[in-house]
C-alpha cells in the first residue's frame, strides 16, 4: 500500500485551484475499511482549508466507487448534517487511484461501534437528532439530485429484490465455508417479500452510530461514510440502524441511544411514513443478512489480502458470529440474547496478557500516530478474542457436528473422523452443506422448520464470542 505524500496532493490542488497550495499536517486516520482516509490542511494564499481526503484502496472491501459517495454528500446537504463536498477525481489524477475531498469538521467525536454505552445521559437527545435526520432523508425527494443522476431509480416493488439479490451475491462469492444460518434467512426473505416501498428515497446504506459525529452533549454534527448510498426503500436504512449489532451492549437500545419504539416514532414523524410491522420485520432480517455479507466479505479480504488489516479479521470473526446469533434469534421469533462467557485456561490467560499489553502499547502509539495506534489496538483485540476461542474451538465444532448428524439422520454424508481443527472444519462444512439442502427441501414441501431454527440458535450461541473491552 502506497501512502500519500503532501507533494502529490499539492500538485493536484495547485492545478485545480490554479494557485500554489501547500499541504501541512497530512496524516492517515482510522475509520472504515473501504477507503484510505487522510486529514490535512491546505494553505492557498491567505486561506487555510481543513480537509479530508478519501482514496479508494487498490482492492475494495465492498463494491463501491468514490463518485457515488461524493454525489451522496452533495445530495444529502441541507437534509442531513454532512461535510461540504469539495472535489472528485474518479480517474485518480495525481494521486493514482480515485478519490474525493471534503471539508473537515472539527470539535466532535465518533464512538466506536462496540464501545459500551458511549452516549450516556445524552443518548436520548442524540437519538432524536439521529433518527430525525434519517426520517428527513426518507422524506426528501431524490429527483434531480446528483445521486439520482448517477445511480438507478428502482420501482417501489423491486427495492427489496434488488437489495437482496446484491447481498446474496456477495455471500455466495465471498464465503469461505457454508452459511446455513444466512441461507435460512435468505430463504425466508424470498418466501415472504415485504410490501412495496411507500417511497423511493436516498438510502445511506450504512446509517449507524459508528458513522455519526456528535458533540458529546446530544448534538449531531455530521453523518459520514456514504459509500454504499443508493436509491431504495428507506426502511432499509431504518432496519440497519435498529439492528442489535449496533446496540452498544444495551439490549433494546436503537444504536445505543434510545428504546427501539421511540426511535421508530421519531423516524415516522420526520419522514411522514408509517412503519408497517410486516415490512419492518422483513427489513430487520434483511439488515442482518446484509451485515453477515459484509463481515464475510471482510474476512475474505483479510485472507486474500495477506492478513494485513486486523479490523477485517475482527469483522469477519467476532462480528460475524454475533450477527449469526442475531439472525438465528429472528428466525426463531425470539429476542437476541448474547451469551458472554470469558475464558480461564492457562493458554487463554497468556493470550489475555498479550492482548492487554498490546492494547496499552497501541494507546501510547496512538498519541503520535492515530492510524498505527488504532491498528495495534485492534491487533490486541484479536488476542483477547483468541483467548476465548482457545477454549471453545474444538468443543463447538464437535457439538455442531453431532447435532447436524442427528438432524440429517440417514442423509448425513459419510465423513472421516479427525481431531485437528482443520479436520473438524472439513467435517462441519460437509454436514452444513447437506443441512442447507435438507432445509431447502423441507421448506419447499411446507414442512416443520423448527428443528433447523433451534439448531441455528444453539450453534450460534456456542460460537459467539464476548466483547472483551
N, C-alpha and C positions, 0 to 999 in steps of 0.2 A: 504494500500500500504506500503510495507516494503522498507525503504530507505537503500541503500547500505552503508556499513561501510568500512573504509580503510582496516581492518583486512581481510575481505573477498577477496578483490582484491589482497592484499599482498599474501595471501595463494595461490591464483590461479597463479599469475605471478611468485612467487618463485618456484612453481612446474614446470611450463612450461619453464622458463628461466634457471632453475637449478642453482639458486643462490639466496641469500637473497635479497628481494625487500622491500623497504619502500615507502608507498604511502603518499603523502603530498598534502594539499590544495584540498581535494576532495570536490566538490560542484555540486549539481544538477543545471542544467541550463535550461532556457526555450527554446522551439523550437519544434514545431510539437506535434501531439497527438498520434502518432503511436509507439513511443519509449520513454522510460525514458533515458535522456541524461545527462551524468556526465563528468566533466572535472577534471583532476588530474595530478600530476607529480609523476612519478615512478623513485625512486632512486635505481639504480642497480650498485653496486660498485662505480666507479668514474663517471658513466654516469647518466644523468638526461633525462628521456624521457617524453616529453609533449604529453599527450594522451587524447583522447575522448573515452568514453565507451557508447555504445547504447544497452540498455537491453529491451527485449520485455516485455510489460505490462502483467498483469495476463489475461486481455482480450483486444485484439487488436481492434483498430478502423476500420482498413481495413485488408483484408486477405493477410498478407504478412509474410515473415519469414526473420530472420537475415541472413541466408545463402544466400538468393537471393541478399540482399543489399550488403553484403560483397563481393560476386563474381562480382557484378556490379562495385564496386570500383576497383577491380583488373582488370576488362576488359576495363574500361574507362581510366586507367592510360596511360599517353602518348598521349591521344587523346583529352581529356577534362581535365582541371585542377582539380585534386581531391587529397585529402589527401591519404597518403600511408596506405593501409590495413595492420594491424599488426597481429591480432589473431581472430579466430572464434571458438565459443563453442555452437554448435546447441543444446546440451543437458543441458546447464546451468552450469555444473560442480559446483564449489564452490559458484557460485552466484545464484543458484536456478532456474533461467529462462534463456533461450537462449540469447546470447549477442555476440557482437563483439567489437573489439578495433581498433582504427585507430589513426594515428598521429594527433596532434592538430596544426592547422595553426593559427599563431598569426599575429597581425598587420593589420587586415582587419575589415570590418563591413558588417552586413547583414541588409538590410532595412526591416522594417515591410511591409507585403503585402499591407497594406492600408495606409501607410504613403503618404502624399501629396508631389509629385514631389521630391522624395528623392535623385535623382541623379543630379538635376540641370543642370549646364552647361556641365557636364561630361556625360550626358545621351547618346548622340550620340556615343561617344567614347566607352563607356561601351557596348552599343548595338552592335557595330561592333564586339567586342570580344565575347559577349554573344551569338549572333546568328551565328557568325562564328564558335564557338565551337560546337554549336548544328548541324551545317552543317557538320562539320568534323565527328561527331558521326554518322550521317546518311551515310557518305561515307565510314566509317570503316567496313571492312568485319568481321562479328562476328564469323565466322567459327573458331573453335578451342579455343575460349576464355572460361574462367571459367564460364561465364554466359551461353553461348551456350551449355556447357556440363551439365548445371543444369536445364534449362527450355526448353520447346518445341520449335521447329522451325516450324512456320506456313507456309502454302502455300501462295504465294502472293495474291491470290484471296480470301483468307479466313481471312486475317488480320482484316478487318472491322467487319466481322460477329463474330469472337471470342471476340473482344473488346466490341461490342455492347451487345452480349449475357451476358457477365460478368456483366457489369454495369446495364443493365436492371434487372438482377437478384438481385443486391444489392437494387435497388429501390423497387422491389416487396417485398423483405424480410424485409426491414427496415422502410418502410413508415408507419407513424402513422396516415396518412389521405390520401384521394385520391389525385393523382397528375395529374390533367388534362393537364397542360402545358407540363410536361415531357412526358406524354403518347402521346401527339400530336407530339412532336419532334421525339420520337421513331418510331411512325407510319410513319412519313415522311422518316426517315433514312432507314427503311426497304423497303419502296417503291421505294427509289432512291439510290441504292447502288453505291459506288464510283468505279472507275476503279481499277484493281489490283495494289498492291504496285509495284512501279518501282524497289524497292529493299527491301529486308527484312533486318532490321538493329536492333541494340540495341536501345531500346526506354527507356528513363529515366523514364517516367511516371508522373513526377511532375516537369518538367522543367519550372521554373518561377522565377521572380525577387526575391521573398522571400527566395529562396534557393541558391542564389549566394552570395559568399563573394567577396567584391570588396575593392579596396584600397582608395576609396574616390576621386580618380583623373582619373577615367575611366578605370582602370586596373582590370581585372578579376583574382581573386586569387584562387577560388575553387568553385566547384559545389557540393552541399550536397544533402542528403535525396534521396537516390536511392532505397528506399524500394519498389517502385512499378515498378521497372525495369523489362523488358521482351523483347522478340523479336517480331517485328511487323513492320507496315508501319511507316516510320519516319515522315510522315505528322501528325501522332497522336501527337507527341511532339510539332511540329510547331503550330498546331491548339491550343494546350493548352497554349503555351507561348503567342499566339496572342489574347487569349480571353479577352474581355473588363473587366472581373472581376479583371485582374491584371494591369489595365492601370494607377493606382495611381492617378485617378481622372483627367487625362489628356486625353480627348477624342481623339481617333485615335492614341494614342501613344502605340506602342507594348511594353508590360511590363514596361510602363512608361519611355521608353528610347528614342525611335525614331519613325518616322512615319511607319505605317504598311508596305507600299510598299517598303521602304528602308530595313526593317527587312527581308522581303521575298527575296529581291535581294541579300542581304548578304548571306542568307542561301543557295540560289541557287548556288552562286559562290563557296561556300565552299563544298557543297555536290555533285556538278556536276549533280544535278537533276533539273527538271523543274516543277514548281508548276502549275498543271492543275487547272483552276478556278473551275470546277465542283467538282474535288476531294477536293479542299480546302474548298469549301462551305460545303461539307459533313463532313469533319473532324473538321471544326469550330463548326458546330452544335453539332457534337458528343462531342466535348470538353465541351460544356455547359451542355450536358446531364450527362457526367461523373462528372462534377462539382456538379450538383444537387444531384447526387447519393452520393457523398462524404459528402455533407452537411446534407443530410437526415440521413446518417449513423452516423454522428457526433451527431445529436440531439437524435437519438435513444440510442446511448451510454450514452449521458448525462442523459436521463430519466432512462434507465435501470441500469446505474451505480450509481444511488443515487444522481444525480445532484451535483457532486463534482468539475468538471473541467469547469470553466466558458468559456474557449476557445471553448469547444464543443457547448456551448449554443450560443455564437456569430456566430459560423459557421452555426449552424442549424437554426438560426433565421435571422439575418441581411444578411449574405452571401447568404443563400438560396433564400431569397426574391429578392435580386439583381440579382441572377442567373436566376430566373424565368423571370425577366424583360428582360434580355439579350436574353433568348430563345424565348420569345414572339416576340421580335423585329425581330429576324432572321426568324421566321416562317412567319411573315407578309412582309418579304422582305424590312425591314427598318433598319436604324442605331439605335443602342441603345442610348436612350436619358434619362439620370437619372432625377428623379423628386424629388429634395430635398425640403422638407417642414419642417421647425422647429416648435416646439410646443410653446404655450403661456399660457395654462390654469394654474390655481393655482397648481393642482396636478403635472403637468409637471414641473413647476418651483421647487417644492420640490424635485422631482427626479433628476432634473438637479443639484441642490445644493448638494444633497447627492453624486451624481456621481463625481462632481468636487472635493469635499472634499476627497472622497476615492481615486481618482486619485493622488491627492497630497500626501496622505499617502503612496500610492504604490511607488511613486518616492523616498520617503525617505527610505522606507524599502528596495527598490532595491539597495540602495547604499551598503548594507551589506549582502543581500541575494537576488540574481538576480531572482531566481525562485519564491520566495514568493512575491517579489515586482511585478513581472510580473503578477502573479495570482491576486493580489489585484487590479492592474491597469485594468485588463480585467473585473473583477467584477464591477469596477466603470463604465466601458464602458457599461455594461448591464443596469445600472441605467439610463445612458444617452439615450440609445436606448429605454428603457422602458418609458421615458418621452414622446417620440413620440407616442408609442403605446397606451399610456393612452388616447390620444385624438382621435385616429382613429380606435381603436379596434372594437367597435360596428359598426361604420359607414361603414367601408369597407366590413364587413360581410353582413350587410343589403343590400348594393348596389350590391354585388356579387349575393346574393340570388335572388334579384329582376331580375337581368339580366339573370341568369340561368333559372328562371321560364319562362321568356319571350322567351328564345331560345328553351326551351323544349316544350312549349305550352301544349297540351293535354297529352304529355308524361311525364310531371313533376310528380314525386311521391308526394303523399299526405303526408305532414309533419305537426306536431303540431307547433303552434306559441310559441315563447319564447323570452325573452329579456336578459337573462343572457348570458355571453359569451359561457358557456358550451352548452346551448340550441341552440344558433346560430351556434356553431360549428357542432352540430349534424345535423341541417337542411342543412348547407353548404355541409357537407360530403355526405348526401343522394342525393342532387341535383348534386354534382360533379360526383358521381358515375354514375348517369343516363346520365349526359352530355358526359362522356367518351364513354359510349355505343352508344349514338346517333351519336357522331362524327365518331366512328368506322363504323357505318352503312352508313353514308353519304360518307365517304372516299372510302369505298368498292364499293359503287354504282357510284363513279366518280362524285359526286355532288359538289356543291359550298361550300368550306370550309371557305370562307372569314368571315362569321359571327362568326365562332368559333375563328379564329385568332384575329379578332377585340376584342372579349371578353377577350381573354387571355392577350392581351396587356393592356386593360383598367384595368383588375383585378390586374395584376402585378404592374401597376403604383399606384393603390390605396393602395396596401400593402407595397410598397417599403419604406424603412427607409433611412434617410440621415445619412451618416457617421459623427459623431459629433466631431471628433478630427481633 
